[in-house]
């Protein structure tokens, strides 16, 4: 697998900090996936990873309220994707949260709501990175598809 990240598709989706914006996000990801030739499963998995992060930003990033932007920058190709999500909310590194796998051992009725979103993001993506710089939370995630010997994407290697 090459570490070269080459992206012929380069898009930005500007969202407001409202949950209704998830529909626009998902529509944008579906369009990019169709252009790049990704499987439906790959698009759904990428949508899940992006939704988890955007929902956390909407719910916790702006405790004083008001209208704010969340920028989702997608660079994609048929074999790889890089997504950057940036917001000016409260600094928060989701990668420093406690390991949520202990929650999976609890009975369903004993589990608290939430806590597994970043766990799913980590499982779905190859590389994730967070930084707070210039007054922005910056989260980057990457996924590279594995090709079989015919040069076709293997279904189990999708996002």
Buried (B, 14 or more C-beta within 10 A) or exposed (E): EEEEBEBEBEBEBEBEBEEEBBEBBBEBBBBBBEBBEBBEEBBBBBBBBBBBBBBBBBEEBBEEEEEBEBBBBBBBBBBBBBBBBBBBBEEBEBEEEEEBEEBEEEEEEEBEEEBBBBBBBBEBBBEBEBEEEEEBBBBBBBBBBEBEEEEEBEEEBBB
